[in-house]
Amino acid sequence: MAIVTFYNCDPKDAPKTTMPAHLGANAIITCKGKLLLEKRRDSDIWGLVGGGCKKTETGLEAIVRETYEELGLRIPKERFQKLAVYDNPGRIAAFRDGSIWRMVIVVYGLDLPEEPVMRISSESKELRFFSKEEIAHIQIAITHSDIVEDWFLGGGR
């Protein structure tokens, strides 16, 4: 059983939130035309690098921290470009512990000149750069699929 189930604009099946809105930061990290995704340990599906903001963090501070925690890469905050905020009320994460969160996601972009040596964190099963063609054949977290479509597959909003 997955630890978390994601919903996006699914009023029929999405559960009602039990917690306040949660601010998160995710990154569109590219290298030579490919997008970096992580295979999430909590749901066994692919997603963008990132996670929740701590109470004292900005989205930018959170993505810098998450990039280090999840990839082992220390990237200066100046290298990230803010792309968009995804705040539709239907972006929901339902956890096995019964907590249900509305997610507000700040998305940052980062283009790397060379594929870095990365380490896989305990939150991930795998890290991999995907071409646009390869992405069509994998399952991406529903709360990230529209972001990937907007910024990687669609070339920006």
C-alpha positions as CSV (number, residue, x, y, z in Angstrom):
1,M,0.0,0.0,0.0
2,A,1.3,3.4,-0.9
3,I,2.1,5.9,1.9
4,V,0.6,8.7,-0.1
5,T,-2.0,9.1,-2.9
6,F,-2.1,12.2,-5.1
7,Y,-5.1,13.9,-6.7
8,N,-5.4,16.9,-9.0
9,C,-8.7,18.5,-9.9
10,D,-10.6,15.3,-9.1
11,P,-13.6,16.5,-7.0
12,K,-15.4,13.1,-7.3
13,D,-12.6,10.9,-5.9
14,A,-10.4,13.3,-3.9
15,P,-10.9,13.2,-0.1
16,K,-11.6,16.4,1.8
17,T,-8.6,18.0,3.3
18,T,-7.9,17.6,7.1
19,M,-4.9,19.9,7.3
20,P,-4.2,23.5,6.3
21,A,-2.7,24.3,2.9
22,H,0.9,23.1,2.6
23,L,3.5,25.1,0.7
24,G,5.9,23.0,-1.3
25,A,8.8,23.6,-3.8
26,N,9.6,21.5,-6.8
27,A,12.2,21.8,-9.5
28,I,12.3,21.3,-13.3
29,I,15.9,20.2,-13.4
30,T,17.2,19.7,-16.9
31,C,20.4,18.6,-18.5
32,K,21.0,18.4,-22.3
33,G,17.3,18.4,-23.0
34,K,16.4,15.8,-20.5
35,L,14.3,16.2,-17.3
36,L,15.4,14.8,-13.9
37,L,12.8,12.8,-12.0
38,E,12.9,10.7,-8.9
39,K,11.1,7.4,-8.4
40,R,9.4,8.1,-5.1
41,R,9.7,5.5,-2.3
42,D,6.4,6.6,-0.7
43,S,4.2,6.0,-3.8
44,D,6.4,4.1,-6.3
45,I,5.8,6.7,-9.0
46,W,8.0,9.3,-10.6
47,G,8.0,12.9,-9.5
48,L,9.9,16.1,-9.5
49,V,12.7,16.8,-7.0
50,G,11.4,18.8,-4.1
51,G,9.1,18.7,-1.1
52,G,7.5,20.7,1.7
53,C,8.7,24.0,3.0
54,K,9.6,24.2,6.7
55,K,7.8,26.8,8.7
56,T,10.7,29.3,8.5
57,E,11.6,28.7,4.8
58,T,10.8,30.4,1.6
59,G,10.2,28.3,-1.5
60,L,13.7,29.1,-2.8
61,E,15.3,28.1,0.5
62,A,13.3,24.9,0.5
63,I,14.3,23.9,-3.1
64,V,18.0,24.5,-2.3
65,R,17.7,22.3,0.8
66,E,15.6,19.6,-1.0
67,T,18.1,19.5,-3.9
68,Y,20.9,18.8,-1.4
69,E,18.8,16.3,0.6
70,E,17.5,14.3,-2.3
71,L,20.4,14.6,-4.8
72,G,23.4,15.4,-2.7
73,L,24.0,18.5,-4.8
74,R,24.8,21.9,-3.3
75,I,23.3,24.4,-5.8
76,P,23.5,28.1,-5.0
77,K,20.0,29.7,-4.8
78,E,21.0,32.2,-7.6
79,R,21.0,29.3,-10.1
80,F,17.3,28.6,-9.6
81,Q,14.7,30.5,-11.6
82,K,11.2,30.8,-10.3
83,L,8.8,29.5,-13.0
84,A,5.3,29.4,-11.5
85,V,3.1,28.8,-8.6
86,Y,0.5,26.0,-8.8
87,D,-2.3,26.8,-6.3
88,N,-5.4,25.2,-7.6
89,P,-7.5,23.9,-4.6
90,G,-7.8,20.4,-6.1
91,R,-4.1,19.5,-5.7
92,I,-4.3,17.0,-2.9
93,A,-2.0,14.6,-1.1
94,A,-3.7,11.9,1.1
95,F,-1.3,10.1,3.4
96,R,-1.7,6.7,4.9
97,D,-1.8,8.2,8.4
98,G,-5.1,9.9,7.5
99,S,-3.8,13.4,7.0
100,I,-5.0,15.1,3.8
101,W,-3.2,18.2,2.5
102,R,-4.0,20.8,-0.1
103,M,-0.7,21.5,-1.9
104,V,0.5,24.8,-3.1
105,I,3.6,24.3,-5.2
106,V,6.3,26.9,-6.2
107,V,8.2,25.6,-9.2
108,Y,11.8,26.5,-9.9
109,G,13.9,25.8,-13.0
110,L,17.5,24.7,-13.1
111,D,19.5,23.8,-16.2
112,L,22.7,21.8,-15.6
113,P,25.5,21.9,-18.2
114,E,26.6,18.3,-17.4
115,E,24.9,15.4,-15.8
116,P,26.0,15.5,-12.1
117,V,27.0,12.6,-9.9
118,M,24.1,12.3,-7.5
119,R,23.2,10.2,-4.5
120,I,19.8,8.7,-3.9
121,S,18.2,9.7,-0.6
122,S,16.1,7.4,1.6
123,E,13.0,9.1,0.0
124,S,13.8,7.8,-3.5
125,K,14.3,4.5,-5.3
126,E,15.9,5.9,-8.4
127,L,17.1,9.2,-10.0
128,R,17.1,9.5,-13.8
129,F,17.1,12.0,-16.6
130,F,14.3,11.4,-19.1
131,S,13.9,12.6,-22.7
132,K,10.5,13.9,-23.8
133,E,9.8,10.7,-25.6
134,E,10.7,8.5,-22.6
135,I,8.4,10.5,-20.3
136,A,5.4,9.3,-22.3
137,H,6.0,5.8,-21.0
138,I,6.2,6.4,-17.3
139,Q,3.8,7.2,-14.5
140,I,4.3,10.7,-13.0
141,A,2.6,11.8,-9.8
142,I,-0.7,13.5,-10.8
143,T,0.3,16.6,-8.8
144,H,3.4,16.9,-11.0
145,S,2.2,15.8,-14.4
146,D,0.7,19.2,-15.3
147,I,3.9,20.9,-14.2
148,V,6.0,18.6,-16.4
149,E,3.6,19.2,-19.3
150,D,3.7,23.0,-18.9
151,W,7.5,23.4,-18.4
152,F,9.2,20.5,-20.0
153,L,6.9,18.9,-22.6
154,G,5.1,22.1,-23.5
155,G,8.1,24.5,-23.3
156,G,6.7,26.8,-20.7
157,R,3.4,28.2,-19.7
